Amino acid sequence: MKPYDFSVELGFTKTYQKYKDEHIAIREAMCLREMYPRVLCGIREEDSFAGRVKMSYVGFSPEQAGGLAYYCNEEAIRNELKTHDYDKALLKDVHAMLEFWKTEATFHKVKAAYPKLMAEALPHDDFTQESGAAFPLYRMAGICLDYEKLLDNGIKGMKKLISQRKSRLPEEEQKRKLFEGMERALDLLAECCLYYSKMAAELAATEKKPARAAELEQMACALGNISSEKPKSLREAMQLSWLYTI
């Protein structure tokens, strides 16, 4: 097995640092661009829809093993470092990255913001090992996305709605940055659709089973369509809602 290269994690960290003082929506959009489509996994033989993901050890997510929002799974990284003899320069970069996220990860910022009484009442986070009456859970589970709006408008229609809202604000208004971040996130979603569309088409071209080849061609076509237009079939609606979710 090849050593883990940490390229996504290091790239994500550099991007966060570059946009650290930017508007949070722009920073988030640029960080997501560093992750996707690199964390997306390939289409398997049994897949009828595209969209598998293996999250990086550092990234952004509503809930990950490494924590909430901007997370760093330090334990997993240190376990990876034990598996091979890594180059000294890479080790230096990885350790610097770990040190950076010790104060910058959302989990640490939330914990640091506890009032004194809450900090005393919730001194531990490891509910599997420590004894306690209550433990904090760092996550945004239970988010309800507006799929009706997504499927009624598609990516292009969503961008049009955002553009309309943004146009009502003065040019220098900081709130415009929020809508610019939304636009960039939707552009990235469209690129991920095209990323999978190309993958499905390439698989279809080499597939020896006619039925599977036809299914892959349908998948490629649906992914290409939803990258710009709103869904026109159940397959396209399901595919868009799934990629939007992950």
C-alpha positions in Angstrom: 0.0 0.0 0.0 1.3 3.4 -1.0 1.9 6.0 1.7 -0.9 8.5 2.2 0.2 11.8 0.5 -1.8 14.3 2.5 -2.1 16.5 -0.6 -5.8 17.3 0.0 -5.2 18.1 3.7 -2.2 20.3 3.1 -3.9 22.0 0.1 -7.0 22.6 2.2 -5.0 24.1 5.0 -3.1 26.5 2.7 -6.4 27.6 1.1 -7.9 28.2 4.5 -4.9 30.3 5.5 -4.9 32.2 2.2 -8.6 33.2 2.7 -8.6 33.3 6.5 -9.3 37.0 6.6 -11.8 37.0 3.7 -15.6 36.9 4.1 -16.5 33.5 5.6 -18.7 32.5 2.6 -15.8 33.1 0.2 -13.4 31.2 2.4 -15.8 28.3 2.7 -16.4 28.2 -1.1 -12.7 28.2 -1.8 -12.0 25.5 0.8 -14.7 23.3 -0.7 -13.1 23.7 -4.1 -9.9 22.4 -2.7 -11.7 19.3 -1.4 -14.0 18.5 -4.4 -13.9 16.6 -6.6 -10.8 15.1 -5.1 -12.7 13.4 -2.2 -15.3 12.0 -4.6 -14.8 8.2 -5.2 -15.3 6.4 -8.5 -18.4 4.8 -9.9 -18.7 1.1 -8.9 -20.1 -1.7 -11.0 -23.3 -1.8 -8.9 -23.9 1.9 -8.9 -27.0 3.3 -10.7 -26.2 6.8 -9.6 -22.9 8.6 -9.3 -21.8 10.0 -5.9 -19.5 8.4 -3.4 -17.3 10.3 -1.1 -14.3 9.5 1.2 -13.7 12.6 3.3 -10.2 13.8 3.8 -8.6 14.0 7.3 -8.8 17.8 7.2 -11.8 19.5 5.6 -15.2 21.1 6.0 -18.4 19.2 6.8 -21.5 19.3 9.0 -20.3 16.3 10.9 -17.1 14.3 10.6 -15.0 12.0 12.8 -12.6 14.9 13.1 -15.2 17.3 14.3 -17.7 20.0 13.2 -17.4 22.3 10.2 -13.6 23.0 9.8 -12.2 19.8 11.2 -8.9 18.0 11.6 -8.9 14.3 12.4 -5.6 14.4 14.3 -5.9 10.8 15.5 -6.3 9.4 12.0 -3.4 11.5 10.7 -1.1 10.3 13.4 -2.1 6.7 12.7 -1.2 7.2 9.0 2.2 8.6 9.9 3.0 5.4 11.8 2.4 3.2 8.7 5.4 4.4 6.6 8.7 6.3 6.8 7.7 9.6 5.4 9.9 12.2 3.9 11.2 14.7 6.5 9.9 17.7 4.5 6.4 16.2 4.3 6.5 15.3 8.0 7.4 18.9 8.9 4.5 20.2 6.8 2.0 17.7 8.4 3.1 18.5 11.9 2.8 22.2 11.2 -0.7 21.6 9.8 -1.7 19.7 13.0 -0.4 22.5 15.1 -2.4 25.1 13.1 -5.7 23.3 13.4 -5.3 22.9 17.2 -6.6 26.4 17.6 -8.3 27.0 14.2 -10.6 24.0 13.9 -14.3 24.8 14.7 -14.3 22.2 17.5 -11.6 24.1 19.4 -13.1 27.5 18.8 -16.5 26.3 20.2 -14.8 24.8 23.2 -12.8 27.9 23.8 -15.9 30.0 23.7 -17.6 28.1 26.6 -18.6 30.3 29.5 -16.8 29.3 32.7 -19.8 27.3 34.2 -20.3 25.3 31.0 -16.6 24.5 30.8 -16.7 23.2 34.3 -19.8 21.2 33.6 -18.5 19.7 30.4 -14.8 19.1 31.0 -14.5 16.0 28.7 -15.4 15.2 25.1 -14.6 11.5 25.0 -17.9 9.9 26.0 -16.6 6.4 25.0 -13.8 6.5 27.6 -14.5 9.2 30.2 -17.2 9.1 33.0 -19.6 12.0 33.1 -23.2 13.1 33.3 -23.2 15.0 30.0 -20.9 15.4 27.0 -21.0 17.9 24.1 -21.5 16.7 20.5 -20.0 18.9 17.9 -22.1 18.5 14.8 -24.9 20.0 12.7 -27.0 16.9 12.3 -30.6 17.1 11.2 -30.1 19.9 8.6 -33.1 20.1 6.3 -32.2 21.2 2.8 -34.8 22.8 0.5 -34.8 20.1 -2.2 -38.0 21.5 -3.7 -36.3 24.7 -4.5 -33.3 22.9 -5.9 -35.3 20.6 -8.2 -37.7 23.3 -9.3 -34.8 25.5 -10.4 -31.8 23.4 -11.0 -28.2 24.8 -10.7 -28.7 27.5 -13.3 -32.0 28.6 -11.8 -30.6 28.6 -8.3 -27.8 30.9 -9.5 -30.3 33.2 -11.1 -32.2 33.5 -7.8 -29.0 34.3 -6.0 -28.0 36.9 -8.7 -31.4 38.6 -8.3 -31.0 38.9 -4.5 -27.4 40.1 -4.9 -28.4 42.8 -7.4 -30.6 44.4 -4.7 -27.6 45.2 -2.5 -25.2 48.1 -3.0 -22.0 47.3 -4.8 -19.9 47.8 -1.7 -22.2 46.0 0.6 -20.4 43.2 2.5 -23.6 41.0 2.3 -22.9 40.5 -1.4 -20.0 38.3 -0.4 -22.5 35.8 1.0 -24.2 35.5 -2.3 -20.9 35.3 -4.2 -19.9 32.4 -2.0 -23.2 30.7 -2.9 -22.6 31.2 -6.6 -19.1 29.7 -6.3 -20.4 26.7 -4.4 -23.0 26.1 -7.1 -20.3 26.4 -9.8 -18.4 23.7 -8.0 -21.4 21.5 -7.8 -21.8 21.8 -11.6 -18.2 20.9 -12.1 -18.6 17.8 -10.0 -21.6 16.8 -12.1 -19.4 17.1 -15.2 -16.6 15.3 -13.5 -18.9 12.3 -12.9 -20.4 12.6 -16.4 -17.0 12.2 -18.0 -16.2 9.3 -15.7 -19.5 7.5 -16.6 -19.0 8.1 -20.3 -15.5 6.6 -20.2 -16.7 3.6 -18.3 -19.6 3.1 -20.8 -17.1 3.2 -23.7 -15.2 0.2 -22.3 -18.1 -1.7 -20.8 -18.6 -5.1 -22.4 -22.1 -5.8 -21.0 -24.6 -3.9 -23.2 -27.2 -3.4 -20.4 -24.6 -1.9 -18.1 -23.1 0.2 -20.9 -26.6 1.7 -21.6 -27.1 2.4 -17.9 -23.7 4.2 -17.8 -24.6 6.2 -20.8 -27.9 7.3 -19.2 -25.9 8.2 -16.1 -23.5 10.3 -18.1 -26.3 12.0 -20.0 -28.2 12.8 -16.8 -25.1 14.2 -15.1 -24.3 16.4 -18.1 -27.9 17.8 -18.2 -28.1 18.7 -14.5 -24.8 20.5 -14.6 -26.7 23.4 -16.2 -30.4 22.7 -16.6 -33.1 21.8 -14.1 -34.0 18.1 -13.9 -36.4 16.8 -16.5 -36.7 13.2 -15.3 -36.8 11.2 -12.1 -33.3 10.0 -12.7 -32.0 13.5 -13.1 -33.8 14.7 -10.0 -32.5 11.9 -7.9 -29.0 12.4 -9.2 -28.9 16.1 -8.6 -30.4 15.8 -5.1 -27.9 13.1 -4.2 -24.8 15.0 -5.4 -26.1 18.2 -3.7 -26.4 16.3 -0.5 -22.9 14.9 -0.4 
